[in-house]
Amino acid sequence: MTLARFISITPVSILVALAAAIVGFIEVVFIDRLIYPAVRRRHEHKKVTGSHGTNPAIVIHIIKFQGLVALPVLGFLFGEYLFGNYVRGMIN
């Protein structure tokens, strides 16, 4: 089995990519507005005591990349294979 067998560009894959982009955007907004400020405050407090770990900005950049780039691209490439029959059943 080759990877090219699973990749097909159809209107269904475009719909799945759009849905993945919307889900990724909601995820990024949710994390950026609700979770990140609390994590950042905790990190700043721990910097004073010297027990801080990884900078939360690095983690938020990884989350933004996967939510805004990786998720829609994977939805576009593999949407037909994963959700093709389901989306066609909803449309028809």
PyRosetta script that sets phi, psi and omega in degrees:
from pyrosetta import init, pose_from_sequence

init()
pose = pose_from_sequence("MTLARFISITPVSILVALAAAIVGFIEVVFIDRLIYPAVRRRHEHKKVTGSHGTNPAIVIHIIKFQGLVALPVLGFLFGEYLFGNYVRGMIN")
pose.set_psi(1, 128.5)
pose.set_omega(1, 178.9)
pose.set_phi(2, -104.9)
pose.set_psi(2, 158.2)
pose.set_omega(2, 179.4)
pose.set_phi(3, -66.9)
pose.set_psi(3, -32.6)
pose.set_omega(3, -178.8)
pose.set_phi(4, -64.4)
pose.set_psi(4, -23.3)
pose.set_omega(4, 179.0)
pose.set_phi(5, -66.9)
pose.set_psi(5, -30.7)
pose.set_omega(5, -177.6)
pose.set_phi(6, -86.2)
pose.set_psi(6, -18.5)
pose.set_omega(6, -175.1)
pose.set_phi(7, -92.5)
pose.set_psi(7, 120.6)
pose.set_omega(7, 173.9)
pose.set_phi(8, -146.7)
pose.set_psi(8, 138.1)
pose.set_omega(8, -177.2)
pose.set_phi(9, -102.3)
pose.set_psi(9, 111.3)
pose.set_omega(9, -179.0)
pose.set_phi(10, -137.7)
pose.set_psi(10, 172.7)
pose.set_omega(10, 174.9)
pose.set_phi(11, -59.7)
pose.set_psi(11, -31.1)
pose.set_omega(11, 177.6)
pose.set_phi(12, -65.0)
pose.set_psi(12, -41.8)
pose.set_omega(12, 179.2)
pose.set_phi(13, -65.9)
pose.set_psi(13, -32.2)
pose.set_omega(13, 176.4)
pose.set_phi(14, -68.6)
pose.set_psi(14, -41.2)
pose.set_omega(14, 176.6)
pose.set_phi(15, -63.4)
pose.set_psi(15, -41.9)
pose.set_omega(15, 178.8)
pose.set_phi(16, -66.3)
pose.set_psi(16, -38.7)
pose.set_omega(16, 177.2)
pose.set_phi(17, -64.6)
pose.set_psi(17, -40.3)
pose.set_omega(17, 177.4)
pose.set_phi(18, -64.4)
pose.set_psi(18, -42.8)
pose.set_omega(18, 177.7)
pose.set_phi(19, -64.5)
pose.set_psi(19, -39.9)
pose.set_omega(19, 178.1)
pose.set_phi(20, -66.1)
pose.set_psi(20, -36.7)
pose.set_omega(20, 177.2)
pose.set_phi(21, -65.8)
pose.set_psi(21, -39.9)
pose.set_omega(21, 178.4)
pose.set_phi(22, -66.2)
pose.set_psi(22, -44.6)
pose.set_omega(22, 178.1)
pose.set_phi(23, -62.9)
pose.set_psi(23, -42.4)
pose.set_omega(23, 178.3)
pose.set_phi(24, -64.0)
pose.set_psi(24, -39.1)
pose.set_omega(24, 178.3)
pose.set_phi(25, -65.9)
pose.set_psi(25, -42.9)
pose.set_omega(25, 178.0)
pose.set_phi(26, -63.1)
pose.set_psi(26, -40.9)
pose.set_omega(26, 177.8)
pose.set_phi(27, -60.9)
pose.set_psi(27, -46.8)
pose.set_omega(27, -178.5)
pose.set_phi(28, -64.5)
pose.set_psi(28, -43.4)
pose.set_omega(28, 179.1)
pose.set_phi(29, -63.9)
pose.set_psi(29, -43.8)
pose.set_omega(29, 179.4)
pose.set_phi(30, -59.8)
pose.set_psi(30, -48.2)
pose.set_omega(30, -178.7)
pose.set_phi(31, -69.3)
pose.set_psi(31, -40.4)
pose.set_omega(31, -176.9)
pose.set_phi(32, -68.6)
pose.set_psi(32, -34.8)
pose.set_omega(32, -175.5)
pose.set_phi(33, -92.3)
pose.set_psi(33, -33.9)
pose.set_omega(33, -173.0)
pose.set_phi(34, -104.8)
pose.set_psi(34, -39.7)
pose.set_omega(34, -173.2)
pose.set_phi(35, -95.5)
pose.set_psi(35, -43.1)
pose.set_omega(35, -174.0)
pose.set_phi(36, -59.7)
pose.set_psi(36, -42.7)
pose.set_omega(36, -179.3)
pose.set_phi(37, -60.0)
pose.set_psi(37, -40.1)
pose.set_omega(37, 179.2)
pose.set_phi(38, -67.4)
pose.set_psi(38, -40.2)
pose.set_omega(38, 179.0)
pose.set_phi(39, -67.1)
pose.set_psi(39, -38.4)
pose.set_omega(39, 179.1)
pose.set_phi(40, -65.5)
pose.set_psi(40, -42.6)
pose.set_omega(40, 177.3)
pose.set_phi(41, -61.5)
pose.set_psi(41, -43.4)
pose.set_omega(41, 179.2)
pose.set_phi(42, -63.4)
pose.set_psi(42, -39.7)
pose.set_omega(42, 179.1)
pose.set_phi(43, -65.1)
pose.set_psi(43, -42.7)
pose.set_omega(43, 178.8)
pose.set_phi(44, -64.2)
pose.set_psi(44, -38.2)
pose.set_omega(44, 177.5)
pose.set_phi(45, -65.8)
pose.set_psi(45, -40.6)
pose.set_omega(45, -179.6)
pose.set_phi(46, -72.3)
pose.set_psi(46, -23.0)
pose.set_omega(46, 175.9)
pose.set_phi(47, -65.5)
pose.set_psi(47, -31.8)
pose.set_omega(47, 178.7)
pose.set_phi(48, -67.2)
pose.set_psi(48, -38.2)
pose.set_omega(48, -178.8)
pose.set_phi(49, -87.0)
pose.set_psi(49, -10.0)
pose.set_omega(49, 178.8)
pose.set_phi(50, 83.1)
pose.set_psi(50, 15.2)
pose.set_omega(50, -179.0)
pose.set_phi(51, -111.0)
pose.set_psi(51, 24.5)
pose.set_omega(51, -178.2)
pose.set_phi(52, -77.9)
pose.set_psi(52, 157.2)
pose.set_omega(52, 179.3)
pose.set_phi(53, -115.3)
pose.set_psi(53, -131.9)
pose.set_omega(53, -179.4)
pose.set_phi(54, -68.4)
pose.set_psi(54, 140.3)
pose.set_omega(54, 178.2)
pose.set_phi(55, -64.5)
pose.set_psi(55, 127.5)
pose.set_omega(55, -179.5)
pose.set_phi(56, -63.1)
pose.set_psi(56, -21.9)
pose.set_omega(56, 178.1)
pose.set_phi(57, -63.9)
pose.set_psi(57, -34.4)
pose.set_omega(57, 178.0)
pose.set_phi(58, -66.0)
pose.set_psi(58, -43.2)
pose.set_omega(58, 179.9)
pose.set_phi(59, -64.9)
pose.set_psi(59, -41.9)
pose.set_omega(59, -179.4)
pose.set_phi(60, -66.7)
pose.set_psi(60, -32.6)
pose.set_omega(60, 176.4)
pose.set_phi(61, -67.3)
pose.set_psi(61, -38.4)
pose.set_omega(61, 176.8)
pose.set_phi(62, -65.2)
pose.set_psi(62, -42.3)
pose.set_omega(62, 179.1)
pose.set_phi(63, -64.9)
pose.set_psi(63, -39.8)
pose.set_omega(63, 177.7)
pose.set_phi(64, -64.5)
pose.set_psi(64, -41.6)
pose.set_omega(64, 178.8)
pose.set_phi(65, -61.9)
pose.set_psi(65, -47.8)
pose.set_omega(65, -177.2)
pose.set_phi(66, -69.8)
pose.set_psi(66, -32.0)
pose.set_omega(66, -179.1)
pose.set_phi(67, -79.0)
pose.set_psi(67, -34.6)
pose.set_omega(67, -174.7)
pose.set_phi(68, -101.2)
pose.set_psi(68, -18.4)
pose.set_omega(68, -178.6)
pose.set_phi(69, -118.0)
pose.set_psi(69, -58.6)
pose.set_omega(69, -172.1)
pose.set_phi(70, -66.5)
pose.set_psi(70, -45.3)
pose.set_omega(70, -177.7)
pose.set_phi(71, -62.0)
pose.set_psi(71, -48.8)
pose.set_omega(71, 177.1)
pose.set_phi(72, -64.9)
pose.set_psi(72, -36.8)
pose.set_omega(72, 179.1)
pose.set_phi(73, -65.5)
pose.set_psi(73, -44.7)
pose.set_omega(73, 177.8)
pose.set_phi(74, -65.6)
pose.set_psi(74, -36.6)
pose.set_omega(74, 175.7)
pose.set_phi(75, -64.0)
pose.set_psi(75, -37.2)
pose.set_omega(75, 178.5)
pose.set_phi(76, -69.4)
pose.set_psi(76, -42.6)
pose.set_omega(76, -176.2)
pose.set_phi(77, -75.8)
pose.set_psi(77, -39.8)
pose.set_omega(77, -174.1)
pose.set_phi(78, -111.7)
pose.set_psi(78, 8.5)
pose.set_omega(78, -178.1)
pose.set_phi(79, -63.0)
pose.set_psi(79, -40.7)
pose.set_omega(79, -179.8)
pose.set_phi(80, -64.9)
pose.set_psi(80, -43.3)
pose.set_omega(80, -177.9)
pose.set_phi(81, -68.7)
pose.set_psi(81, -42.2)
pose.set_omega(81, -174.6)
pose.set_phi(82, -82.1)
pose.set_psi(82, -41.5)
pose.set_omega(82, -171.7)
pose.set_phi(83, -123.1)
pose.set_psi(83, 12.0)
pose.set_omega(83, -174.4)
pose.set_phi(84, -58.5)
pose.set_psi(84, -52.3)
pose.set_omega(84, -178.0)
pose.set_phi(85, -66.3)
pose.set_psi(85, -37.6)
pose.set_omega(85, -179.5)
pose.set_phi(86, -65.4)
pose.set_psi(86, -45.1)
pose.set_omega(86, -178.6)
pose.set_phi(87, -68.9)
pose.set_psi(87, -40.8)
pose.set_omega(87, 177.9)
pose.set_phi(88, -63.6)
pose.set_psi(88, -35.7)
pose.set_omega(88, 176.9)
pose.set_phi(89, -66.1)
pose.set_psi(89, -35.3)
pose.set_omega(89, 177.8)
pose.set_phi(90, -70.5)
pose.set_psi(90, -37.6)
pose.set_omega(90, -177.8)
pose.set_phi(91, -72.1)
pose.set_psi(91, -42.4)
pose.set_omega(91, -176.8)
pose.set_phi(92, -85.3)
pose.dump_pdb("model.pdb")
